[in-house]
Amino acid sequence: MKTKSLWVTWGTLMALGTSALILPVNAADETTRTKTRHRNRTSDYSAENSGMPEKALGHLDRANKLIGKEVLSSDDQKVGKIDNVVVDLESGHVLYAVIGSGGFLGAGEKKFAVTPRAFATSGADNLTLKVDKAKLAGAPEFSKDVDKDEQLGKRDFVANVYQYFGERAWWQGKTARKEVDFHNVHKTSDLIGMKVKNSADQDLGKIDNVMLNLPEGRIAYVILSPDSSLKLGNNLYALPPDALTLSTNRKTLNTGLNQEKLAAAPHFDKNNWQNVNDPSWASQVYQYYGKEAWFSPRLSRESLQPTGRTNAQGEVVAPK
């Protein structure tokens, strides 16, 4: 009888011990599952927001400060300086950058066209290429024949630049190249200082600068310095690049803005450029003009209505 009781007691203790062991394991499994679910939610959130402006606007440079910057090759050799950047306002893209290499005081210098994505980084003092010096030396030459107003954006030349660097151009489809033409192409050195007029032929000001994300090949904004007659103080105004069209004489840029609309637009003091790097502020600029922001890929078409009103002539005017 005592032996039977001992066996029962021992069995009970073993059962309790096993339960005690199982409970922590189950609890640990549940904790692991909870953490996994939490990580998945966090990953989903990160993935969902990976295309948000904070990650996509990137580092912006003023075009006038890019020109003259030292360029290093991937093998850490000095290969030249940025001579110019060629942009297409209609598409909002940088078509290519021009690197001046060799020579002395301009004599004997060669100029090469380089795709934006051939640049790995844009630093304070220099830019670094993803290709070595030898590769750059074989790049399509930016000759005097190309360096003409009507030749800068020739489709065949631009396509040749992308082909040389082994890149699929942004206008190309997955299977065949789309036939595109570029209608509002400029060297940024020529664009800066260009006059801007509205549909009433009123002078609105001049282009003060162009904000670029060079490695991404994008124009963030065109910066307008308003005409003194508008009495808008020391403010500068950021416009989406496709808010400007080229006039028939190719000497000025046109826009549907009027004075009232411009005065109410997002702007900043000419001595404080901090806002231009703020993705939220950038989104407000594009929203104000009813333009699709390239750094907001999930922006719906319905949300692209201009902040201002549209008059009978189709011009966007400031909200009341």
DOFI-427434 format. One line per field, with one value per residue (C-alpha): residue in three letters; x, y, z. Coordinates in nm, 4 decimals, decimal comma. Layout:
type = (ala/...)
xx = (X/...)
yy = (Y/...)
zz = (Z/...)
This chain:
type = (met/lys/thr/lys/ser/leu/trp/val/thr/trp/gly/thr/leu/met/ala/leu/gly/thr/ser/ala/leu/ile/leu/pro/val/asn/ala/ala/asp/glu/thr/thr/arg/thr/lys/thr/arg/his/arg/asn/arg/thr/ser/asp/tyr/ser/ala/glu/asn/ser/gly/met/pro/glu/lys/ala/leu/gly/his/leu/asp/arg/ala/asn/lys/leu/ile/gly/lys/glu/val/leu/ser/ser/asp/asp/gln/lys/val/gly/lys/ile/asp/asn/val/val/val/asp/leu/glu/ser/gly/his/val/leu/tyr/ala/val/ile/gly/ser/gly/gly/phe/leu/gly/ala/gly/glu/lys/lys/phe/ala/val/thr/pro/arg/ala/phe/ala/thr/ser/gly/ala/asp/asn/leu/thr/leu/lys/val/asp/lys/ala/lys/leu/ala/gly/ala/pro/glu/phe/ser/lys/asp/val/asp/lys/asp/glu/gln/leu/gly/lys/arg/asp/phe/val/ala/asn/val/tyr/gln/tyr/phe/gly/glu/arg/ala/trp/trp/gln/gly/lys/thr/ala/arg/lys/glu/val/asp/phe/his/asn/val/his/lys/thr/ser/asp/leu/ile/gly/met/lys/val/lys/asn/ser/ala/asp/gln/asp/leu/gly/lys/ile/asp/asn/val/met/leu/asn/leu/pro/glu/gly/arg/ile/ala/tyr/val/ile/leu/ser/pro/asp/ser/ser/leu/lys/leu/gly/asn/asn/leu/tyr/ala/leu/pro/pro/asp/ala/leu/thr/leu/ser/thr/asn/arg/lys/thr/leu/asn/thr/gly/leu/asn/gln/glu/lys/leu/ala/ala/ala/pro/his/phe/asp/lys/asn/asn/trp/gln/asn/val/asn/asp/pro/ser/trp/ala/ser/gln/val/tyr/gln/tyr/tyr/gly/lys/glu/ala/trp/phe/ser/pro/arg/leu/ser/arg/glu/ser/leu/gln/pro/thr/gly/arg/thr/asn/ala/gln/gly/glu/val/val/ala/pro/lys)
xx = (0,0000/0,2833/0,4601/0,1466/0,1121/0,4750/0,4253/0,1144/0,2974/0,5979/0,3737/0,1945/0,5226/0,6492/0,3286/0,3564/0,7238/0,6457/0,3671/0,6037/0,8501/0,5890/0,4369/0,7561/0,8239/0,4731/0,5047/0,8398/0,6864/0,4016/0,6473/0,8497/0,5348/0,4328/0,7765/0,7683/0,4269/0,5578/0,8638/0,6433/0,4214/0,7273/0,8709/0,5381/0,5298/0,8867/0,8149/0,4953/0,6804/0,9970/0,8664/0,7743/0,9342/1,1658/1,3573/1,3142/1,3788/1,7444/2,0358/1,9764/2,2415/2,2124/2,3090/2,5432/2,7358/2,7619/2,9353/3,3067/3,3007/3,5872/3,4997/3,6725/3,6650/3,5833/3,9580/3,9979/4,1597/4,0810/3,9261/3,7962/3,5248/3,1553/3,1336/2,7544/2,4340/2,1798/1,8168/1,4725/1,2125/0,9179/1,0006/1,1754/1,4849/1,8552/1,9518/2,3255/2,6120/2,9150/3,2617/3,5529/3,8736/4,2398/4,3888/4,5205/4,3119/4,0575/4,3076/4,3095/4,0213/3,7837/3,4228/3,2300/2,8569/2,7817/2,4508/2,3284/2,3291/2,6958/2,7554/2,7737/2,7720/2,7561/2,9667/3,0403/3,3666/3,3491/3,1478/3,2416/3,1745/3,0864/3,3251/3,7020/3,9144/3,9564/3,5786/3,5203/3,7823/3,5679/3,2391/3,0463/3,2158/3,0282/3,1652/3,1030/2,8506/2,6503/2,6886/2,4189/2,0708/1,8932/2,1319/2,1521/1,8485/1,8779/1,7306/2,0003/2,2842/2,1160/2,0313/2,3937/2,5123/2,2866/2,3837/2,7547/2,7133/2,4990/2,1845/1,8255/1,7072/1,4064/1,1988/1,2565/1,0068/1,0930/1,1096/1,1553/1,2609/0,9852/1,0379/1,0538/1,1608/1,2785/1,1215/1,2439/1,6154/1,8740/2,2210/2,1695/2,4249/2,1954/1,8784/1,9985/1,9138/1,6454/1,3379/0,9963/0,6717/0,3059/0,0369/-0,0318/0,3343/0,4009/0,7540/0,7447/1,1180/1,4268/1,5509/1,7780/1,8824/1,7867/1,7740/1,8979/1,9285/2,2079/2,2553/1,8792/1,8741/1,5910/1,5069/1,3481/1,2554/1,3313/1,3910/1,2330/1,3536/1,0476/1,0628/1,0996/0,7783/0,5830/0,7041/0,7513/1,0500/1,3582/1,1669/1,2482/0,9820/1,0210/0,8344/0,8017/1,0052/0,7051/0,5255/0,7408/0,7249/0,9634/0,8469/0,8368/1,1420/1,3247/1,4532/1,2082/1,0062/0,6287/0,3908/0,0197/0,0945/-0,0382/0,0882/-0,1775/-0,1040/0,2712/0,2427/0,0502/0,2852/0,5349/0,8476/1,1527/1,3904/1,6807/1,9201/1,7637/1,7429/1,6626/1,3073/1,4116/1,5465/1,2296/1,0190/0,6967/0,7606/0,8526/0,5213/0,3376/0,5100/0,3962/0,0496/0,0107/0,0707/-0,1242/0,1828/0,2768/0,5854/0,8371/0,9312/0,5687/0,4966/0,1755/0,0220/-0,3223/-0,4430/-0,7347/-0,4915/-0,3202/-0,5809/-0,4099/-0,4484/-0,5573/-0,8661/-0,8774/-1,0203/-1,2049/-0,8769/-0,7519/-0,4982/-0,4521/-0,5150/-0,4656/-0,7335/-0,9634)
yy = (0,0000/0,2374/0,1427/0,2284/0,5667/0,6482/0,5707/0,7947/1,0790/1,0438/1,0438/1,3577/1,5396/1,4375/1,5646/1,8964/1,9294/1,8556/2,1166/2,3676/2,3034/2,3190/2,6471/2,8540/2,6945/2,7739/3,1245/3,1649/3,0411/3,2888/3,5684/3,4736/3,4718/3,8076/3,9551/3,8068/3,9591/4,2894/4,2704/4,1872/4,4841/4,7029/4,5675/4,6199/4,9767/5,0393/4,8899/5,0904/5,4096/5,3360/5,5480/5,8423/6,1824/6,1573/5,8786/5,9806/6,3562/6,2912/6,5316/6,8453/7,0671/7,4131/7,3916/7,6896/7,5189/7,1884/7,3578/7,3620/7,0778/6,8283/6,4811/6,1644/5,8289/5,5001/5,4321/5,7576/5,9640/6,3251/6,3160/6,6692/6,9084/6,9536/7,1839/7,1895/6,9955/6,9512/6,9302/6,8871/7,0943/6,9245/6,5819/6,7118/6,5024/6,5645/6,4326/6,4237/6,6042/6,7368/6,6715/6,8810/6,6794/6,7497/7,0565/7,3714/7,6866/7,5472/7,4681/7,1024/7,0194/6,7416/6,7322/6,4116/6,3502/6,1334/5,9908/6,1139/5,7628/5,7242/5,9422/5,7504/6,0459/6,4218/6,5661/6,9150/6,9431/6,6797/6,4149/6,0495/5,8396/5,4710/5,4224/5,4414/5,6911/5,4659/5,4218/5,7964/5,8553/5,6582/5,8326/6,0223/6,3553/6,6769/6,8493/7,1977/7,0456/6,9062/7,2245/7,4075/7,5028/7,2796/6,9848/6,9513/6,7271/6,5282/6,1887/5,9852/6,1563/6,1244/5,7577/5,6939/5,8355/5,5996/5,3042/5,3691/5,3559/5,0420/5,2043/5,1733/5,5277/5,6420/5,6957/5,3413/5,0631/4,7091/4,5723/4,8561/5,2167/5,4710/5,7411/6,0589/6,4125/6,6664/7,0077/7,2196/7,1406/7,3754/7,3882/7,5000/7,7774/7,9222/7,8548/8,0629/8,4244/8,3381/8,5634/8,4261/8,5749/8,4889/8,4514/8,8252/8,8879/9,0297/8,9946/8,7708/8,7564/8,5522/8,2033/8,2310/7,8661/7,5058/7,2476/6,9061/6,5549/6,4618/6,0887/6,0390/6,2497/6,4708/6,8389/6,9170/7,2768/7,5776/7,8774/8,2050/8,5458/8,7700/9,0958/9,4009/9,5444/9,2680/9,3960/9,0514/9,1461/8,9259/8,6040/8,3309/8,0975/7,7280/7,5977/7,2419/7,2251/7,1383/7,4537/7,6357/7,6086/7,7418/8,0406/8,0222/8,2467/8,0145/8,3135/8,3205/8,0781/8,1028/8,0118/8,0409/8,2242/8,5686/8,8048/8,7029/8,3327/8,3819/8,5960/8,3180/8,0389/7,8594/8,0730/8,1327/8,4125/8,4323/8,4134/8,0976/7,7925/7,5412/7,4693/7,3424/7,0210/6,9567/6,6836/6,8120/7,1612/7,0165/6,8305/7,1554/7,3188/7,0486/7,0359/7,4123/7,3948/7,0720/6,8815/6,5212/6,5013/6,2392/6,1768/6,0894/5,7794/5,6959/6,0360/5,9822/6,1712/6,3062/6,4746/6,6645/6,9386/7,2758/7,4500/7,7622/7,8196/7,8016/8,0949/8,0949/8,1056/7,7922/7,9780/7,8790/8,1716/8,2118/8,0818/8,3343)
zz = (0,0000/0,0900/-0,2310/-0,4354/-0,2595/-0,3308/-0,6989/-0,7121/-0,5351/-0,7646/-1,0731/-0,9554/-0,8987/-1,2431/-1,4050/-1,2244/-1,3219/-1,6843/-1,6815/-1,5275/-1,8044/-2,0802/-1,9630/-2,0011/-2,3390/-2,4579/-2,3164/-2,4932/-2,8189/-2,7836/-2,7051/-3,0148/-3,2264/-3,0852/-3,1571/-3,5065/-3,5704/-3,4366/-3,6622/-3,9589/-3,8857/-3,8501/-4,1765/-4,3510/-4,2229/-4,3367/-4,6768/-4,7041/-4,6296/-4,8251/-5,1107/-4,8947/-4,9605/-4,6586/-4,8322/-5,1972/-5,2129/-5,1374/-5,1289/-5,3344/-5,4895/-5,6372/-6,0018/-5,9832/-5,7018/-5,8891/-6,1800/-6,1116/-5,8585/-5,8692/-5,9996/-5,8774/-6,0559/-5,8860/-5,8680/-5,6721/-5,9448/-6,0229/-6,3686/-6,4149/-6,3065/-6,3729/-6,6733/-6,6927/-6,6334/-6,9133/-6,8016/-6,9558/-6,7713/-6,9406/-6,7953/-6,4829/-6,5571/-6,5755/-6,9201/-6,8551/-6,6867/-6,8724/-6,7283/-6,8494/-6,8366/-6,9138/-7,0784/-6,9209/-6,8671/-7,1091/-7,3845/-7,4879/-7,2552/-7,3535/-7,2431/-7,1837/-7,1378/-6,8344/-6,7137/-6,3733/-6,2255/-6,3133/-6,0063/-5,6806/-5,4425/-5,4328/-5,1520/-5,0313/-5,2237/-5,4965/-5,6755/-5,7156/-6,0236/-6,0331/-6,3257/-6,3492/-6,5396/-6,8441/-6,8796/-6,8638/-7,1335/-7,3810/-7,2995/-7,5713/-7,6292/-7,5659/-7,8734/-8,0115/-8,2504/-7,9587/-7,7545/-7,9483/-7,8365/-8,0871/-8,0388/-7,6587/-7,6295/-7,9499/-7,8751/-8,0491/-7,8637/-7,5226/-7,5896/-7,6878/-7,3543/-7,1589/-7,3762/-7,3211/-6,9441/-6,9676/-6,8348/-6,9437/-6,9942/-6,7914/-7,1073/-7,2326/-7,1874/-7,0788/-7,4313/-7,6754/-7,6636/-7,6802/-7,9396/-7,7356/-7,7996/-7,5458/-7,5944/-7,3035/-7,2772/-7,1280/-6,9863/-6,6289/-6,6785/-6,9497/-6,7536/-6,4588/-6,5353/-6,7927/-6,7859/-6,6889/-6,8206/-6,7750/-7,0410/-7,0233/-7,1178/-6,7711/-6,6382/-6,3312/-6,2708/-6,3543/-6,2779/-5,9739/-5,9563/-6,0200/-5,7403/-5,8515/-5,7144/-5,9532/-5,8710/-5,9134/-6,2300/-6,1065/-6,0978/-5,7629/-5,8369/-6,0488/-5,8213/-5,9322/-5,8216/-5,8662/-6,0556/-5,8297/-5,9762/-5,7975/-5,4588/-5,3080/-5,0961/-5,0644/-5,1228/-5,3707/-5,5127/-5,5885/-5,8924/-6,0255/-6,3469/-6,5635/-6,4467/-6,7039/-7,0820/-7,3428/-7,5467/-7,9260/-7,9521/-7,7067/-7,5136/-7,2216/-7,0103/-6,9803/-6,7000/-6,6245/-6,2992/-6,2262/-5,9581/-5,7061/-5,7482/-5,7220/-5,4090/-5,2301/-5,3422/-5,1150/-5,0839/-4,8670/-4,7792/-5,0210/-4,7251/-4,5816/-4,8098/-4,5370/-4,6567/-4,9985/-4,8436/-4,6428/-4,8128/-4,6577/-4,7899/-5,1296/-5,1404/-5,0666/-5,3630/-5,6048/-5,4519/-5,4869/-5,8603/-5,9098/-6,0292/-5,9572/-5,7356/-5,8512/-5,4871/-5,3943/-5,6077/-5,4217/-5,4842/-5,6324/-5,9352/-5,7304/-5,4916/-5,7737/-5,7915/-5,7545/-5,4206/-5,6080/-5,8216/-6,2038/-6,3963/-6,7277/-6,9178/-6,7442/-6,5340/-6,1722/-5,9394/-5,5662/-5,3286/-5,1657)
